[in-house]
Amino acid sequence: MKILIVGLGSIGQRHLRILKKVYKKKISIYTLSNSKNKRVIKDNFISFKVKSLLDYYKIKKIDISRINSEGINIAFICNPPHLHMRTALKLINQNCNLFIEKPLSTEKEIKEIKKIISISKKKKLVVVCGYQFRFHPGVTYIKKIIDKNKMGKVLSGYFHYGEYTGAVKKFEKFENSIYVKKKKGGGALLAFSHHLHLAMYFFGKLKPKYSLLENTNNFKIDVEDV
């Protein structure tokens, strides 16, 4: 099995380690030839520089135009959000099944999303967006309680997702994070949308009544932080 990982930041490297642990020698992992990252980022966010991530993880580089001819049919898209759809369209046209990290894209790419869905149905390819919290044991337990109506009808719910990126990603400066840059698809709505996904997972399609996005100016960023 041959797998492509686009983007070798903290998330891409985590997928890489998990795939190697699960499939061991049954897979060959590739990354794109334009990848320049040389920093290893562990699950505990301890990081250090190496001469080559390819040598460290024993993976290969490949040009995106050669995906189909090389026989790669699975791709993990973990590059910055504003590049997700552009990358996904190139790969799905080469018959790749896709795992796209959240957020799926930016708010201005609805046409591209619909195109991805259309192509995937036509070619019978799998496209998944990476909202991994739904697989947490606690979440699946709550889902069963709701579905089986064990505690009666749900009248209301409170979903909260909060994170200070500067406390987690200590290997980079807060102001350099893609999560706080508008052009790269950052901001609370897109980058930290796990709670919205879980609300839909528990109760189905939501009908918005009211929403508030605010930049509190507590940080020097150009996106909403609440």
Buried (B, 14 or more C-beta within 10 A) or exposed (E): EBBBBBBBBBBBBBBBEEBBEEEEEEEBBBBBEEBEBBBBBEEEEEBEEEEEBBEEBEBEEBEBEEBEEBEBBBBBBBBBBBBBBBBBBBBBEBBBBBBBBBBBBBEEBEEBBEBBEEBBEEEEBEBEBBBEBBEEEEBEEBBEEBEEEEEEEEEEEEEEEEEEBBEEBEBBEBEEBBBBBBEBBBBBBBBBBBBBBBBEBBEEEEEEEEEEEEBEEEBEBEBBBE
